[in-house]
Amino acid sequence: MLENAAYTPQEAFIDFFNEKRDALDMMHSEWSPAEKDHREIQFLGQVEQDLRTRGPDSVYMTKLLGNAD
């Protein structure tokens, strides 16, 4: 299955966060770069906490694996 994947796990991981950053930038163009950075860091903290708490059952893991919207 991994051999047939379009992305490596590392590429999928990076793409997930790039897409989230791009969406944040587009939805809140009125925010300063510092505010956008602050919000991105908050999001990364939420992801980290969820991964530590739920492990493979993390909602973010589900999104990364493409099993959710």
PyMOL Python script that loads the backbone (N, CA, C, O; Angstrom):
from pymol import cmd

cmd.read_pdbstr("""\
ATOM      1  N   MET A   1       0.826  -1.188   0.000  1.00  0.00           N
ATOM      2  CA  MET A   1       0.000   0.000   0.000  1.00  0.00           C
ATOM      3  C   MET A   1       0.873   1.255   0.000  1.00  0.00           C
ATOM      4  O   MET A   1       0.624   2.188  -0.764  1.00  0.00           O
ATOM      5  N   LEU A   2       1.891   1.275   0.854  1.00  0.00           N
ATOM      6  CA  LEU A   2       2.772   2.424   0.925  1.00  0.00           C
ATOM      7  C   LEU A   2       3.477   2.666  -0.399  1.00  0.00           C
ATOM      8  O   LEU A   2       3.736   3.809  -0.774  1.00  0.00           O
ATOM      9  N   GLU A   3       3.788   1.577  -1.109  1.00  0.00           N
ATOM     10  CA  GLU A   3       4.469   1.694  -2.390  1.00  0.00           C
ATOM     11  C   GLU A   3       3.594   2.387  -3.428  1.00  0.00           C
ATOM     12  O   GLU A   3       4.111   3.026  -4.345  1.00  0.00           O
ATOM     13  N   ASN A   4       2.275   2.268  -3.292  1.00  0.00           N
ATOM     14  CA  ASN A   4       1.350   2.855  -4.246  1.00  0.00           C
ATOM     15  C   ASN A   4       0.905   4.252  -3.842  1.00  0.00           C
ATOM     16  O   ASN A   4       0.168   4.899  -4.586  1.00  0.00           O
ATOM     17  N   ALA A   5       1.331   4.724  -2.693  1.00  0.00           N
ATOM     18  CA  ALA A   5       0.909   6.031  -2.206  1.00  0.00           C
ATOM     19  C   ALA A   5       1.484   7.140  -3.083  1.00  0.00           C
ATOM     20  O   ALA A   5       2.610   7.048  -3.571  1.00  0.00           O
ATOM     21  N   ALA A   6       0.690   8.183  -3.269  1.00  0.00           N
ATOM     22  CA  ALA A   6       1.132   9.312  -4.076  1.00  0.00           C
ATOM     23  C   ALA A   6       2.220  10.107  -3.357  1.00  0.00           C
ATOM     24  O   ALA A   6       3.072  10.720  -3.999  1.00  0.00           O
ATOM     25  N   TYR A   7       2.189  10.094  -2.043  1.00  0.00           N
ATOM     26  CA  TYR A   7       3.136  10.842  -1.224  1.00  0.00           C
ATOM     27  C   TYR A   7       3.799   9.918  -0.219  1.00  0.00           C
ATOM     28  O   TYR A   7       3.262   8.876   0.156  1.00  0.00           O
ATOM     29  N   THR A   8       4.974  10.334   0.200  1.00  0.00           N
ATOM     30  CA  THR A   8       5.569   9.656   1.347  1.00  0.00           C
ATOM     31  C   THR A   8       4.860  10.187   2.589  1.00  0.00           C
ATOM     32  O   THR A   8       4.242  11.249   2.530  1.00  0.00           O
ATOM     33  N   PRO A   9       4.932   9.487   3.691  1.00  0.00           N
ATOM     34  CA  PRO A   9       4.314  10.014   4.924  1.00  0.00           C
ATOM     35  C   PRO A   9       4.851  11.399   5.284  1.00  0.00           C
ATOM     36  O   PRO A   9       4.094  12.244   5.762  1.00  0.00           O
ATOM     37  N   GLN A  10       6.116  11.638   5.067  1.00  0.00           N
ATOM     38  CA  GLN A  10       6.699  12.937   5.375  1.00  0.00           C
ATOM     39  C   GLN A  10       6.103  14.038   4.491  1.00  0.00           C
ATOM     40  O   GLN A  10       5.806  15.134   4.966  1.00  0.00           O
ATOM     41  N   GLU A  11       5.931  13.735   3.203  1.00  0.00           N
ATOM     42  CA  GLU A  11       5.340  14.712   2.289  1.00  0.00           C
ATOM     43  C   GLU A  11       3.884  15.005   2.656  1.00  0.00           C
ATOM     44  O   GLU A  11       3.450  16.156   2.610  1.00  0.00           O
ATOM     45  N   ALA A  12       3.145  13.983   3.014  1.00  0.00           N
ATOM     46  CA  ALA A  12       1.754  14.171   3.418  1.00  0.00           C
ATOM     47  C   ALA A  12       1.678  15.026   4.673  1.00  0.00           C
ATOM     48  O   ALA A  12       0.807  15.889   4.785  1.00  0.00           O
ATOM     49  N   PHE A  13       2.577  14.796   5.608  1.00  0.00           N
ATOM     50  CA  PHE A  13       2.628  15.555   6.851  1.00  0.00           C
ATOM     51  C   PHE A  13       2.905  17.032   6.566  1.00  0.00           C
ATOM     52  O   PHE A  13       2.231  17.909   7.106  1.00  0.00           O
ATOM     53  N   ILE A  14       3.887  17.298   5.728  1.00  0.00           N
ATOM     54  CA  ILE A  14       4.232  18.677   5.373  1.00  0.00           C
ATOM     55  C   ILE A  14       3.093  19.340   4.605  1.00  0.00           C
ATOM     56  O   ILE A  14       2.754  20.492   4.875  1.00  0.00           O
ATOM     57  N   ASP A  15       2.501  18.626   3.652  1.00  0.00           N
ATOM     58  CA  ASP A  15       1.383  19.175   2.885  1.00  0.00           C
ATOM     59  C   ASP A  15       0.199  19.528   3.771  1.00  0.00           C
ATOM     60  O   ASP A  15      -0.447  20.556   3.564  1.00  0.00           O
ATOM     61  N   PHE A  16      -0.091  18.692   4.749  1.00  0.00           N
ATOM     62  CA  PHE A  16      -1.195  18.947   5.679  1.00  0.00           C
ATOM     63  C   PHE A  16      -0.998  20.299   6.364  1.00  0.00           C
ATOM     64  O   PHE A  16      -1.919  21.114   6.410  1.00  0.00           O
ATOM     65  N   PHE A  17       0.194  20.535   6.892  1.00  0.00           N
ATOM     66  CA  PHE A  17       0.442  21.791   7.595  1.00  0.00           C
ATOM     67  C   PHE A  17       0.545  22.984   6.645  1.00  0.00           C
ATOM     68  O   PHE A  17       0.140  24.092   6.998  1.00  0.00           O
ATOM     69  N   ASN A  18       1.074  22.770   5.464  1.00  0.00           N
ATOM     70  CA  ASN A  18       1.109  23.857   4.471  1.00  0.00           C
ATOM     71  C   ASN A  18      -0.305  24.278   4.075  1.00  0.00           C
ATOM     72  O   ASN A  18      -0.587  25.469   3.948  1.00  0.00           O
ATOM     73  N   GLU A  19      -1.190  23.305   3.881  1.00  0.00           N
ATOM     74  CA  GLU A  19      -2.578  23.614   3.534  1.00  0.00           C
ATOM     75  C   GLU A  19      -3.269  24.374   4.652  1.00  0.00           C
ATOM     76  O   GLU A  19      -4.020  25.316   4.396  1.00  0.00           O
ATOM     77  N   LYS A  20      -3.019  23.970   5.886  1.00  0.00           N
ATOM     78  CA  LYS A  20      -3.620  24.680   7.029  1.00  0.00           C
ATOM     79  C   LYS A  20      -3.106  26.112   7.103  1.00  0.00           C
ATOM     80  O   LYS A  20      -3.879  27.034   7.364  1.00  0.00           O
ATOM     81  N   ARG A  21      -1.802  26.307   6.874  1.00  0.00           N
ATOM     82  CA  ARG A  21      -1.226  27.657   6.904  1.00  0.00           C
ATOM     83  C   ARG A  21      -1.812  28.508   5.786  1.00  0.00           C
ATOM     84  O   ARG A  21      -2.173  29.663   6.011  1.00  0.00           O
ATOM     85  N   ASP A  22      -1.908  27.949   4.588  1.00  0.00           N
ATOM     86  CA  ASP A  22      -2.468  28.686   3.460  1.00  0.00           C
ATOM     87  C   ASP A  22      -3.917  29.082   3.722  1.00  0.00           C
ATOM     88  O   ASP A  22      -4.324  30.200   3.405  1.00  0.00           O
ATOM     89  N   ALA A  23      -4.693  28.173   4.296  1.00  0.00           N
ATOM     90  CA  ALA A  23      -6.095  28.474   4.602  1.00  0.00           C
ATOM     91  C   ALA A  23      -6.185  29.595   5.638  1.00  0.00           C
ATOM     92  O   ALA A  23      -7.022  30.489   5.515  1.00  0.00           O
ATOM     93  N   LEU A  24      -5.343  29.548   6.638  1.00  0.00           N
ATOM     94  CA  LEU A  24      -5.322  30.588   7.659  1.00  0.00           C
ATOM     95  C   LEU A  24      -4.988  31.936   7.030  1.00  0.00           C
ATOM     96  O   LEU A  24      -5.624  32.942   7.346  1.00  0.00           O
ATOM     97  N   ASP A  25      -4.008  31.966   6.154  1.00  0.00           N
ATOM     98  CA  ASP A  25      -3.613  33.201   5.482  1.00  0.00           C
ATOM     99  C   ASP A  25      -4.743  33.762   4.625  1.00  0.00           C
ATOM    100  O   ASP A  25      -4.966  34.973   4.608  1.00  0.00           O
ATOM    101  N   MET A  26      -5.452  32.894   3.918  1.00  0.00           N
ATOM    102  CA  MET A  26      -6.522  33.349   3.023  1.00  0.00           C
ATOM    103  C   MET A  26      -7.755  33.806   3.790  1.00  0.00           C
ATOM    104  O   MET A  26      -8.372  34.810   3.433  1.00  0.00           O
ATOM    105  N   MET A  27      -8.113  33.085   4.828  1.00  0.00           N
ATOM    106  CA  MET A  27      -9.340  33.399   5.567  1.00  0.00           C
ATOM    107  C   MET A  27      -9.185  34.645   6.436  1.00  0.00           C
ATOM    108  O   MET A  27     -10.176  35.287   6.784  1.00  0.00           O
ATOM    109  N   HIS A  28      -7.960  34.985   6.784  1.00  0.00           N
ATOM    110  CA  HIS A  28      -7.744  36.095   7.708  1.00  0.00           C
ATOM    111  C   HIS A  28      -6.664  37.028   7.174  1.00  0.00           C
ATOM    112  O   HIS A  28      -5.650  37.267   7.830  1.00  0.00           O
ATOM    113  N   SER A  29      -6.895  37.541   5.991  1.00  0.00           N
ATOM    114  CA  SER A  29      -5.902  38.415   5.368  1.00  0.00           C
ATOM    115  C   SER A  29      -5.714  39.714   6.142  1.00  0.00           C
ATOM    116  O   SER A  29      -4.707  40.401   5.972  1.00  0.00           O
ATOM    117  N   GLU A  30      -6.688  40.053   6.998  1.00  0.00           N
ATOM    118  CA  GLU A  30      -6.582  41.287   7.780  1.00  0.00           C
ATOM    119  C   GLU A  30      -5.608  41.154   8.958  1.00  0.00           C
ATOM    120  O   GLU A  30      -5.179  42.159   9.526  1.00  0.00           O
ATOM    121  N   TRP A  31      -5.263  39.916   9.323  1.00  0.00           N
ATOM    122  CA  TRP A  31      -4.344  39.699  10.435  1.00  0.00           C
ATOM    123  C   TRP A  31      -2.920  40.063  10.034  1.00  0.00           C
ATOM    124  O   TRP A  31      -2.518  39.880   8.885  1.00  0.00           O
ATOM    125  N   SER A  32      -2.177  40.572  10.985  1.00  0.00           N
ATOM    126  CA  SER A  32      -0.759  40.867  10.751  1.00  0.00           C
ATOM    127  C   SER A  32       0.007  39.546  10.653  1.00  0.00           C
ATOM    128  O   SER A  32      -0.482  38.512  11.108  1.00  0.00           O
ATOM    129  N   PRO A  33       1.197  39.573  10.064  1.00  0.00           N
ATOM    130  CA  PRO A  33       2.010  38.356  10.033  1.00  0.00           C
ATOM    131  C   PRO A  33       2.268  37.791  11.431  1.00  0.00           C
ATOM    132  O   PRO A  33       2.305  36.574  11.610  1.00  0.00           O
ATOM    133  N   ALA A  34       2.445  38.656  12.405  1.00  0.00           N
ATOM    134  CA  ALA A  34       2.682  38.182  13.779  1.00  0.00           C
ATOM    135  C   ALA A  34       1.455  37.449  14.322  1.00  0.00           C
ATOM    136  O   ALA A  34       1.589  36.428  14.997  1.00  0.00           O
ATOM    137  N   GLU A  35       0.265  37.965  14.029  1.00  0.00           N
ATOM    138  CA  GLU A  35      -0.965  37.305  14.487  1.00  0.00           C
ATOM    139  C   GLU A  35      -1.136  35.958  13.789  1.00  0.00           C
ATOM    140  O   GLU A  35      -1.519  34.975  14.424  1.00  0.00           O
ATOM    141  N   LYS A  36      -0.858  35.907  12.508  1.00  0.00           N
ATOM    142  CA  LYS A  36      -0.945  34.644  11.772  1.00  0.00           C
ATOM    143  C   LYS A  36       0.031  33.623  12.341  1.00  0.00           C
ATOM    144  O   LYS A  36      -0.311  32.452  12.507  1.00  0.00           O
ATOM    145  N   ASP A  37       1.247  34.072  12.640  1.00  0.00           N
ATOM    146  CA  ASP A  37       2.235  33.174  13.245  1.00  0.00           C
ATOM    147  C   ASP A  37       1.760  32.664  14.594  1.00  0.00           C
ATOM    148  O   ASP A  37       1.907  31.483  14.908  1.00  0.00           O
ATOM    149  N   HIS A  38       1.192  33.557  15.388  1.00  0.00           N
ATOM    150  CA  HIS A  38       0.679  33.179  16.711  1.00  0.00           C
ATOM    151  C   HIS A  38      -0.412  32.116  16.584  1.00  0.00           C
ATOM    152  O   HIS A  38      -0.409  31.120  17.308  1.00  0.00           O
ATOM    153  N   ARG A  39      -1.334  32.335  15.665  1.00  0.00           N
ATOM    154  CA  ARG A  39      -2.435  31.384  15.464  1.00  0.00           C
ATOM    155  C   ARG A  39      -1.917  30.046  14.929  1.00  0.00           C
ATOM    156  O   ARG A  39      -2.425  28.989  15.304  1.00  0.00           O
ATOM    157  N   GLU A  40      -0.920  30.089  14.066  1.00  0.00           N
ATOM    158  CA  GLU A  40      -0.345  28.851  13.538  1.00  0.00           C
ATOM    159  C   GLU A  40       0.329  28.057  14.659  1.00  0.00           C
ATOM    160  O   GLU A  40       0.201  26.835  14.725  1.00  0.00           O
ATOM    161  N   ILE A  41       1.035  28.748  15.524  1.00  0.00           N
ATOM    162  CA  ILE A  41       1.687  28.082  16.655  1.00  0.00           C
ATOM    163  C   ILE A  41       0.646  27.486  17.595  1.00  0.00           C
ATOM    164  O   ILE A  41       0.843  26.390  18.121  1.00  0.00           O
ATOM    165  N   GLN A  42      -0.457  28.192  17.812  1.00  0.00           N
ATOM    166  CA  GLN A  42      -1.553  27.640  18.624  1.00  0.00           C
ATOM    167  C   GLN A  42      -2.077  26.349  18.007  1.00  0.00           C
ATOM    168  O   GLN A  42      -2.285  25.358  18.707  1.00  0.00           O
ATOM    169  N   PHE A  43      -2.290  26.367  16.696  1.00  0.00           N
ATOM    170  CA  PHE A  43      -2.789  25.187  15.997  1.00  0.00           C
ATOM    171  C   PHE A  43      -1.815  24.018  16.144  1.00  0.00           C
ATOM    172  O   PHE A  43      -2.227  22.889  16.410  1.00  0.00           O
ATOM    173  N   LEU A  44      -0.527  24.296  15.969  1.00  0.00           N
ATOM    174  CA  LEU A  44       0.476  23.241  16.115  1.00  0.00           C
ATOM    175  C   LEU A  44       0.442  22.653  17.527  1.00  0.00           C
ATOM    176  O   LEU A  44       0.609  21.446  17.701  1.00  0.00           O
ATOM    177  N   GLY A  45       0.230  23.498  18.524  1.00  0.00           N
ATOM    178  CA  GLY A  45       0.107  23.021  19.899  1.00  0.00           C
ATOM    179  C   GLY A  45      -1.104  22.120  20.081  1.00  0.00           C
ATOM    180  O   GLY A  45      -1.033  21.116  20.790  1.00  0.00           O
ATOM    181  N   GLN A  46      -2.214  22.475  19.443  1.00  0.00           N
ATOM    182  CA  GLN A  46      -3.423  21.650  19.521  1.00  0.00           C
ATOM    183  C   GLN A  46      -3.183  20.290  18.873  1.00  0.00           C
ATOM    184  O   GLN A  46      -3.604  19.259  19.398  1.00  0.00           O
ATOM    185  N   VAL A  47      -2.515  20.298  17.750  1.00  0.00           N
ATOM    186  CA  VAL A  47      -2.209  19.042  17.064  1.00  0.00           C
ATOM    187  C   VAL A  47      -1.313  18.182  17.951  1.00  0.00           C
ATOM    188  O   VAL A  47      -1.566  16.991  18.130  1.00  0.00           O
ATOM    189  N   GLU A  48      -0.281  18.782  18.496  1.00  0.00           N
ATOM    190  CA  GLU A  48       0.635  18.036  19.361  1.00  0.00           C
ATOM    191  C   GLU A  48      -0.099  17.433  20.551  1.00  0.00           C
ATOM    192  O   GLU A  48       0.097  16.262  20.875  1.00  0.00           O
ATOM    193  N   GLN A  49      -0.943  18.229  21.204  1.00  0.00           N
ATOM    194  CA  GLN A  49      -1.671  17.739  22.377  1.00  0.00           C
ATOM    195  C   GLN A  49      -2.598  16.584  22.006  1.00  0.00           C
ATOM    196  O   GLN A  49      -2.674  15.589  22.727  1.00  0.00           O
ATOM    197  N   ASP A  50      -3.299  16.717  20.883  1.00  0.00           N
ATOM    198  CA  ASP A  50      -4.213  15.662  20.465  1.00  0.00           C
ATOM    199  C   ASP A  50      -3.460  14.379  20.113  1.00  0.00           C
ATOM    200  O   ASP A  50      -3.906  13.282  20.448  1.00  0.00           O
ATOM    201  N   LEU A  51      -2.321  14.519  19.439  1.00  0.00           N
ATOM    202  CA  LEU A  51      -1.526  13.342  19.098  1.00  0.00           C
ATOM    203  C   LEU A  51      -0.984  12.658  20.353  1.00  0.00           C
ATOM    204  O   LEU A  51      -0.959  11.429  20.430  1.00  0.00           O
ATOM    205  N   ARG A  52      -0.554  13.443  21.326  1.00  0.00           N
ATOM    206  CA  ARG A  52      -0.039  12.865  22.568  1.00  0.00           C
ATOM    207  C   ARG A  52      -1.156  12.184  23.372  1.00  0.00           C
ATOM    208  O   ARG A  52      -0.945  11.130  23.971  1.00  0.00           O
ATOM    209  N   THR A  53      -2.320  12.787  23.375  1.00  0.00           N
ATOM    210  CA  THR A  53      -3.440  12.262  24.158  1.00  0.00           C
ATOM    211  C   THR A  53      -4.088  11.052  23.500  1.00  0.00           C
ATOM    212  O   THR A  53      -4.344  10.043  24.157  1.00  0.00           O
ATOM    213  N   ARG A  54      -4.350  11.156  22.208  1.00  0.00           N
ATOM    214  CA  ARG A  54      -5.129  10.123  21.506  1.00  0.00           C
ATOM    215  C   ARG A  54      -4.299   9.183  20.646  1.00  0.00           C
ATOM    216  O   ARG A  54      -4.794   8.149  20.196  1.00  0.00           O
ATOM    217  N   GLY A  55      -3.045   9.536  20.419  1.00  0.00           N
ATOM    218  CA  GLY A  55      -2.200   8.678  19.594  1.00  0.00           C
ATOM    219  C   GLY A  55      -2.796   8.439  18.219  1.00  0.00           C
ATOM    220  O   GLY A  55      -3.176   9.390  17.536  1.00  0.00           O
ATOM    221  N   PRO A  56      -2.882   7.173  17.803  1.00  0.00           N
ATOM    222  CA  PRO A  56      -3.387   6.871  16.457  1.00  0.00           C
ATOM    223  C   PRO A  56      -4.873   7.201  16.274  1.00  0.00           C
ATOM    224  O   PRO A  56      -5.369   7.208  15.147  1.00  0.00           O
ATOM    225  N   ASP A  57      -5.580   7.474  17.369  1.00  0.00           N
ATOM    226  CA  ASP A  57      -6.988   7.852  17.274  1.00  0.00           C
ATOM    227  C   ASP A  57      -7.184   9.359  17.156  1.00  0.00           C
ATOM    228  O   ASP A  57      -8.316   9.842  17.170  1.00  0.00           O
ATOM    229  N   SER A  58      -6.102  10.092  17.041  1.00  0.00           N
ATOM    230  CA  SER A  58      -6.160  11.547  16.904  1.00  0.00           C
ATOM    231  C   SER A  58      -6.955  11.930  15.662  1.00  0.00           C
ATOM    232  O   SER A  58      -6.837  11.297  14.613  1.00  0.00           O
ATOM    233  N   VAL A  59      -7.760  12.969  15.796  1.00  0.00           N
ATOM    234  CA  VAL A  59      -8.514  13.477  14.656  1.00  0.00           C
ATOM    235  C   VAL A  59      -7.555  13.955  13.568  1.00  0.00           C
ATOM    236  O   VAL A  59      -7.869  13.858  12.382  1.00  0.00           O
ATOM    237  N   TYR A  60      -6.407  14.462  13.956  1.00  0.00           N
ATOM    238  CA  TYR A  60      -5.427  14.935  12.980  1.00  0.00           C
ATOM    239  C   TYR A  60      -4.770  13.775  12.249  1.00  0.00           C
ATOM    240  O   TYR A  60      -4.442  13.892  11.068  1.00  0.00           O
ATOM    241  N   MET A  61      -4.577  12.672  12.929  1.00  0.00           N
ATOM    242  CA  MET A  61      -4.025  11.487  12.275  1.00  0.00           C
ATOM    243  C   MET A  61      -5.005  11.004  11.209  1.00  0.00           C
ATOM    244  O   MET A  61      -4.601  10.601  10.118  1.00  0.00           O
ATOM    245  N   THR A  62      -6.281  11.049  11.533  1.00  0.00           N
ATOM    246  CA  THR A  62      -7.318  10.659  10.576  1.00  0.00           C
ATOM    247  C   THR A  62      -7.269  11.565   9.354  1.00  0.00           C
ATOM    248  O   THR A  62      -7.360  11.094   8.221  1.00  0.00           O
ATOM    249  N   LYS A  63      -7.124  12.880   9.588  1.00  0.00           N
ATOM    250  CA  LYS A  63      -7.049  13.817   8.472  1.00  0.00           C
ATOM    251  C   LYS A  63      -5.781  13.596   7.645  1.00  0.00           C
ATOM    252  O   LYS A  63      -5.818  13.654   6.416  1.00  0.00           O
ATOM    253  N   LEU A  64      -4.673  13.344   8.319  1.00  0.00           N
ATOM    254  CA  LEU A  64      -3.418  13.108   7.617  1.00  0.00           C
ATOM    255  C   LEU A  64      -3.487  11.869   6.723  1.00  0.00           C
ATOM    256  O   LEU A  64      -2.922  11.846   5.630  1.00  0.00           O
ATOM    257  N   LEU A  65      -4.183  10.851   7.202  1.00  0.00           N
ATOM    258  CA  LEU A  65      -4.290   9.609   6.455  1.00  0.00           C
ATOM    259  C   LEU A  65      -5.355   9.670   5.373  1.00  0.00           C
ATOM    260  O   LEU A  65      -5.516   8.730   4.594  1.00  0.00           O
ATOM    261  N   GLY A  66      -6.091  10.799   5.328  1.00  0.00           N
ATOM    262  CA  GLY A  66      -7.091  10.980   4.295  1.00  0.00           C
ATOM    263  C   GLY A  66      -8.402  10.280   4.562  1.00  0.00           C
ATOM    264  O   GLY A  66      -9.161  10.008   3.631  1.00  0.00           O
ATOM    265  N   ASN A  67      -8.686   9.979   5.832  1.00  0.00           N
ATOM    266  CA  ASN A  67      -9.919   9.287   6.168  1.00  0.00           C
ATOM    267  C   ASN A  67     -11.013  10.219   6.655  1.00  0.00           C
ATOM    268  O   ASN A  67     -12.053   9.765   7.132  1.00  0.00           O
ATOM    269  N   ALA A  68     -10.785  11.518   6.540  1.00  0.00           N
ATOM    270  CA  ALA A  68     -11.782  12.504   6.974  1.00  0.00           C
ATOM    271  C   ALA A  68     -11.644  13.747   6.120  1.00  0.00           C
ATOM    272  O   ALA A  68     -10.643  13.937   5.429  1.00  0.00           O
ATOM    273  N   ASP A  69     -12.656  14.584   6.176  1.00  0.00           N
ATOM    274  CA  ASP A  69     -12.622  15.850   5.409  1.00  0.00           C
ATOM    275  C   ASP A  69     -11.796  16.877   6.128  1.00  0.00           C
ATOM    276  O   ASP A  69     -11.648  18.000   5.645  1.00  0.00           O
TER     277      ASP A  69
END
""", "prot")
cmd.dss("prot")
cmd.show_as("cartoon", "prot")
cmd.util.cbc("prot")
cmd.orient("prot")
